[in-house]
């Protein structure tokens, strides 16, 4: 029984497999990832500008709810930006080098 298991082990336990881009695809994947990262940075900036702009407009119009939402928006953008920086390190720590 032990010899049978030792013979079948390579079939049951796969060798280390790492993700690998097809030839020529890495350039396009890097371009798309760069565009996405640029867009996310732009959304962080736009969110901060809109939230900061909503504070004086909410006070000027006497809309206290808008002012509260502006403060919540600023805090949300700041927390999202922190998670944007920290989350990849957490995922990398959990997954390791990505090989199974």
C-alpha positions in Angstrom: 0.0 0.0 0.0 2.8 2.4 0.8 4.5 1.8 -2.5 1.3 2.3 -4.3 0.8 5.7 -2.6 4.4 6.7 -3.3 3.8 5.9 -7.0 0.5 7.9 -7.1 1.7 10.9 -5.1 3.1 12.8 -8.1 -0.3 12.4 -9.8 -2.3 13.6 -6.8 0.0 16.4 -5.6 0.7 18.7 -8.5 4.2 20.2 -8.9 4.6 23.9 -8.2 2.7 25.8 -10.8 3.3 29.6 -11.1 1.1 32.0 -13.2 2.8 33.1 -16.3 1.6 35.5 -19.0 1.5 34.2 -22.6 4.3 35.4 -24.8 3.8 39.0 -25.8 0.8 39.6 -23.4 2.8 41.0 -20.5 3.2 44.4 -22.2 -0.5 44.8 -22.7 -1.3 43.6 -19.1 1.2 46.2 -17.8 -0.5 48.9 -20.0 -4.0 48.0 -18.7 -2.8 47.8 -15.1 -1.1 51.2 -15.5 -4.3 52.8 -16.9 -6.3 51.3 -14.0 -3.9 52.6 -11.4 -3.9 56.0 -13.0 -7.7 56.0 -13.0 -7.9 55.0 -9.3 -5.5 57.9 -8.4 -7.6 60.3 -10.4 -10.8 59.1 -8.6 -9.1 59.6 -5.2 -8.2 63.2 -6.2 -11.7 63.9 -7.6 -13.3 62.4 -4.5 -11.3 64.7 -2.2 -12.0 67.8 -4.3 -15.7 67.1 -4.4 -15.9 66.3 -0.7 -13.9 69.4 0.2 -16.0 71.5 -2.1 -19.3 70.2 -0.7 -18.4 71.4 2.8 -18.6 75.2 2.1 -21.4 74.8 -0.4 -23.4 72.8 2.2 -22.8 75.5 4.8 -23.6 78.3 2.4 -26.9 76.8 1.4 -27.7 75.8 5.0 -27.7 72.1 4.1 -26.2 70.5 7.2 -26.7 67.0 5.8 -24.5 67.9 2.9 -21.7 69.1 5.2 -21.9 65.9 7.2 -21.8 63.8 4.0 -18.8 65.9 2.9 -16.9 65.0 6.1 -17.9 61.3 5.6 -16.7 61.5 2.0 -13.3 62.9 3.0 -12.9 60.2 5.6 -14.0 57.5 3.1 -11.4 58.7 0.5 -8.6 58.7 3.1 -9.5 55.2 4.4 -9.7 53.9 0.8 -6.3 55.5 0.0 -4.8 53.8 3.0 -6.3 50.4 2.1 -5.1 51.0 -1.5 -1.6 51.1 -0.2 -1.9 48.4 2.5 -4.1 45.8 0.8 -1.6 44.6 -1.8 0.9 43.8 0.9 -1.7 41.8 2.9 -2.8 39.8 -0.2 0.9 39.2 -1.1 1.5 38.0 2.5 -1.4 35.6 2.3 -0.7 34.2 -1.2 3.0 34.3 -1.1 4.6 34.2 -4.5 1.4 33.1 -6.2 2.5 29.6 -7.0 0.4 26.6 -6.0 
